[in-house]
Amino acid sequence: MKPLHFDDPEFVKRYAEGPGQFVPGYEVMQRMAAQLLAERAGEDADMLVLGAGGGLELEVFAALHPGWRFTGVDPAAEMVRAGRDRLAAAGAAERVTWVEGYVQDAPEGPFDGATCLLTLHFVPDDGSKLETLRQLRTRLRPGAAFVLVDLCIDGPDAEFRRDRYATFALDSGADPEDVAGTRQRLATVLRTVSAERDEALVREAGFSDVDLFYAGLSWRGWSAVA
């Protein structure tokens, strides 16, 4: 599923500011993700990054681990273009292979690690979330690390949690119009599930050693092993 706002050049221009304003501890979470990958991959590794458009996590990973190579997957052409520009500016363009599409379009690997950061909540829980995770799993070598960070909002308190999400962004200096639009997409576009459901899906996809490493309001992050 490709949300239409990621095809909007003006939205994409502003995107780099967004995660830090909407995701508590965003920069630190990225560093932790890189650390968890490195524990099992070492310094010479090929990484699969799902939802890589914009290039924010790729820029961080590339700076922290100069020996890593990346395959970045994203269905939005404008986001891929922004990611290419960001990695070129960072001097790491030659270390990234871009795939404009979905995980099924990625090379078979095997990869030494994979991430899915701020992405799975766009995928409906009609079998598609599970299939996405399974496709990631099949592209990893045995023992490789996988890192998932997802927005987990579900159940009778969902409205309250969406309001809390918006309040954090406003207090972080996000543009009120952007916050209102994102708040609306939480209810109408995103396909969020509970943290318990996400963890169950990761296990059902064939991962083991599933470990919660990050929590920020309704955001949750797990590491797991293929």
DODRENLUM-877917 format. One line per 3 residues: number of its first residue (from 1); for each residue x, z, y of C-alpha. Coordinates in steps of 0.1 Angstrom, whole numbers. Example, Ala and Ser with C-alpha at 12.3 -4.5 7.8 and 13.67 -1.06 7.14 Angstrom:
1> 123 78 -45  137 71 -11;
# end
This chain:
1> 0 0 0  14 -10 34  -2 8 64;
4> -9 -16 92  9 4 119  42 -3 102;
7> 37 -40 111  33 -31 148  66 -38 166;
10> 59 -12 193  51 15 168  83 7 148;
13> 104 9 180  92 45 185  94 54 148;
16> 129 69 149  116 97 171  87 105 149;
19> 99 122 117  118 149 136  87 157 156;
22> 62 156 127  84 170 98  97 205 101;
25> 135 207 95  137 169 90  174 165 96;
28> 183 195 74  160 182 47  179 149 46;
31> 212 167 43  199 187 14  186 156 -3;
34> 220 140 -1  236 172 -15  212 172 -45;
37> 219 136 -52  257 141 -50  256 170 -75;
40> 249 144 -102  263 112 -88  297 119 -73;
43> 312 98 -46  311 64 -62  274 57 -67;
46> 245 32 -64  214 48 -49  178 36 -49;
49> 159 45 -17  121 39 -18  104 37 16;
52> 137 30 33  124 10 62  137 23 95;
55> 169 33 79  169 70 89  178 85 56;
58> 201 56 47  221 63 79  225 100 70;
61> 234 93 34  259 66 43  277 88 68;
64> 279 118 44  290 97 14  312 67 23;
67> 315 56 -13  277 52 -19  260 19 -20;
70> 222 16 -15  192 -5 -24  166 1 3;
73> 130 -8 -6  101 -11 19  70 -34 21;
76> 69 -36 59  90 -64 74  92 -48 108;
79> 105 -16 93  131 -34 72  143 -52 103;
82> 146 -19 121  165 -5 92  189 -34 91;
85> 196 -29 128  202 8 124  226 4 95;
88> 245 -24 113  249 -1 143  262 26 120;
91> 288 2 105  272 5 70  252 -28 68;
94> 274 -42 40  266 -12 18  229 -18 18;
97> 208 -43 -1  173 -46 12  142 -54 -8;
100> 111 -62 12  85 -51 -13  76 -22 -37;
103> 95 -3 -63  84 -29 -89  104 -55 -69;
106> 136 -34 -70  165 -43 -94  163 -26 -128;
109> 195 -7 -122  205 17 -136  210 36 -104;
112> 229 69 -100  202 85 -80  169 78 -61;
115> 148 92 -33  112 88 -22  110 106 12;
118> 78 106 33  64 77 13  44 87 -18;
121> 15 99 3  7 63 12  1 55 -25;
124> -34 62 -39  -37 87 -68  -56 61 -90;
127> -27 57 -114  -5 41 -87  14 73 -77;
130> 22 79 -114  33 43 -119  55 44 -88;
133> 73 75 -102  76 59 -136  91 28 -121;
136> 116 49 -103  124 68 -135  131 36 -155;
139> 156 25 -129  177 56 -132  205 63 -156;
142> 199 94 -178  209 126 -160  205 110 -125;
145> 189 130 -97  156 121 -81  145 136 -48;
148> 108 135 -36  95 148 -3  58 144 3;
151> 30 156 25  7 178 4  -27 182 19;
154> -58 185 -3  -87 207 -10  -112 226 11;
157> -86 236 38  -75 200 43  -90 198 78;
160> -72 229 89  -39 217 75  -42 183 93;
163> -48 203 126  -17 224 119  3 192 113;
166> -8 178 146  -2 211 165  34 212 152;
169> 40 176 164  25 184 199  47 215 202;
172> 77 194 192  71 170 221  54 141 204;
175> 33 118 225  -3 131 223  -16 95 217;
178> 7 91 188  -3 125 174  -40 116 177;
181> -34 84 159  -14 100 131  -40 128 128;
184> -66 101 123  -45 83 97  -41 116 78;
187> -78 115 71  -84 78 67  -52 61 55;
190> -29 86 38  -36 94 1  -23 130 1;
193> -26 153 -29  -18 190 -35  17 202 -42;
196> 6 211 -77  -6 176 -83  26 160 -70;
199> 48 183 -93  26 174 -123  30 137 -116;
202> 68 140 -114  68 157 -148  43 132 -163;
205> 65 104 -151  93 117 -174  115 138 -151;
208> 128 172 -161  142 202 -143  117 198 -114;
211> 128 222 -87  112 229 -53  140 228 -27;
214> 121 223 6  89 235 22  78 230 58;
217> 42 237 66  24 212 43  55 192 34;
220> 72 198 1  103 185 -15  115 185 -52;
223> 146 176 -70  143 164 -106  164 148 -133;
226> 159 115 -151;
# end
